[in-house]
Amino acid sequence: MVRIYDDGSEYDAPIDLVWEYLAAEDGHWGAHPDTRSFEVKELSDTSFLLTMEQKYGARWFKGTGRVTIVRPLGVVSETLEGHLAGSKYFQFYTPKGDRTAVTLVGDFTSTEFPEEQLKPMIYGIFAQFFEEDQERLRAYRLKKQRGTAPVDA
């Protein structure tokens, strides 16, 4: 198991817009080209099971996780099935005026990758996700300013 603690990243958007983007159909869903085949099963108003495929290098891996939204604090995720089963992490958001700080804390395990490969892989994946979200969030913000994004997601 490896412990990940990553802070210092900031979205170029206020926290309310970040949450709107995460919930919008034309927002976060589809933001990451290295993910596909989403299946969502709602468990409650704030929790769902997410099954998807994630690409690592040249291979695709399928996994299922429980995701719980703890608005306005962040998102709790636990991988239940797949190569990262047993991994648990919390991504939390801190408002900073027109920006939102993003912090990731988690314990990750893998049946496919040894610890010395797992840690840089997880940091790399979340760095890539952050950059993809940052770009997509900027585009979403522009659409909203132009009046072409949904007002309430």
N, C-alpha and C positions, 0 to 999 in steps of 0.2 A: 504494500500500500504506500502511496505517496501523498503527502500533504501539499496542497497548492494554496498559496496566498498571493493574490495579485491585485494590487490597487494602483491608483495613479492615472487610470484612464478616465476620460470625461467625454460624454456625448455633448455635441454642440447643440443642445436643446434643453429647455426646462423640463422638469420631471413630469408635469402633466402631459406634455407632448410625447415624451418617451412612453408613458403608459398607453396613451391613445394609439401610438404607432404599433406597440406590441400587440394590441387587441384588434387592430384593423385588418380586414381581409386583404386589402391592397397595401398593407404595411409590412409587418415582420414575416408573415408566412411567405415562403418562397425567396427569402432574402439570401439564403445560403446555397450556392450551386452544388456544394458537396454533400447535400442532404436531399433525400427523395423518399417517395412512397409513404406518405404520412397517413396514419390511421389514428384518430382521436376518439377516445371513449370518455365522456364526461362522468365524473364521480360525484361532483357537487358543484356549487356555484363558483368555487375557487380551486378545484382540483380536477385533474384529468389524467388518464393514461395516454401516453404518446408512444406509438410504435413507428419507427422510421429506419431508413438505411442511411448510414454515414460513411463517407469515403475517407479512408486513411491511405495515403500513398496511391497505389493502383488498385486496392481492394475495397469492396463495399462490405460493410458489416451491418447486420440487423440487430436492433435492440429495442427494448421496451422500458419506459420509465414512468414514474409517477411525478407529476409536476403540480406544485401547489403555489398559487399566487397569494402573496402576503402584501397586498397593496396598502400603503405606499412604500413599504420597506424593500420588497424584492421578490425573488422567485426561489423556491426550494425544489431541488430535483434529486430523485433517487433512481438509479438504474436497477431495474428488477430482473431483466433478462438480457442476454447477449454478452459480448466480450468485455463490457465494463460493469457487469452485474456486481452489485455491492457498493458501487461508487455513490457518494452522496455529496452534494455541494449546494451552496447558497450564493446566489448572485444578488447583491443588494445595491440600492441606488440612494445617493445622497444629493438632495437639491443644493445647487450652488448658483442661485439666480437664474440666468439664461443658460446655464449648463447643468449637467447631471453627472456626478462622479459615479463610477462603476467599480465595485469591489467583488472579487470572486474568492471564496474560501471553500475548500473541499478536500475530501479524502477519496482517492481514486485507486481502484484495483482493476486488474485485467487478466483474463485467461489467455490472451494472445500476445501481449507485449510485456517484456521484463521491465522492472522498475526503472532501470537506467534509460530505457527508451520511452517509457510511459510519461515521465515528468516533462521532458521537452515537447513530447507530442501534445499533451494536454495544454501546455502553455501556448503552443503554436496554433492549436485549433481555436482556442478562445481569443487569441490575438486576431486571427483571421475573421472569426465571427464578429468581433468588435469592429474591425475595419469595414466589413460588409454592412453591418447595422448602421455605422456612422454615415456611410455613403447613402444608404437607402433612407435613413432618417432625414438627412438633408433634403433629398428629393421629395419625401413625404411632406416636410415642412413647406417647401416651395409650392407643392400642389395645394396644400391647405391655404396658403396665403393667396393663391390664385383662385381659390374657391372650387377646386376640382377634386379635393379629397373629402371623404365623409366627415361631417362635423362631429358626430358622436359615434365612436366605435364601440 
